Amino acid sequence: MADSVQRKPGEAPANAQPGDADSLSGHIDQNIESVVALQRRERETVSLSQRSVERLSRFIGRPMYLVSLLGMVAAWVAYNSTAALWGQRPFDAPPFEMLDGIMSLVALITTTIVLIAQNRQARLEQQHTHLALQVNLLTEQKVTKLIRLIEELRRDLPMVKDRHDAQATALQERADTAQVVSAIEEVGLTRGLEKSKPVKGNPPK
């Protein structure tokens, strides 16, 4: 008999088994909550001055900043170039030395703000890279352990014919990170393509 009671989206039915609640969507929700908690913790560790700099950096990265800057320069040049025609005295006559100094100061401040914001983003990306590496290494260890347990189970079951699987034997060994890094450096993946070495055993034609 169908469940006639209306349920909210994502709510388990009344006759659902306890294991049904542990669904794929539940795991996705937990992963999202973990990522949100990580981002919240990163935001809480940022100082007030750093937040102000990052707000300015986001404003500088918008097209409106460039449009405003170009508009100010155009108005500055137009007024000081035509002020004499209206009987006014230009406050920065050509070649616009005051404008040149102001633009140099603006460029210096803009560069400093962007670099400060980029430094923090680089630190966050490095932390995320380390976190992803640790998770990948842990996953590799779990998979290696599972393969080892399955192979032991296959050998112990009397109804399964025992056989030697070279690939399964190789996969039971944990990956040596130092060896992987050495192999990457050997083939030249960490350098430019023009400086890369050919892979051993595959000489260039």
Secondary structure, 3 states (H helix, E strand, C coil): CCCCCCCCCCCCCCCCCHHHHCCHHHHHHHHHHHHHHHHHHHHHCCCHHHHHHHHHHHHHCCHHHHHHHHHHHHHHHHHHHHHHHHCCCCCCCCCCHHHHHHHHHHHHHHHHHHHHHHHHHHHHHHHHHHHHHHHHHHHHHHHHHHHHHHHHHHHHCCCCCCCCCHHHHHHCCCCCHHHHHHHHHHHCCCCCHHHCCCCCCCCCC
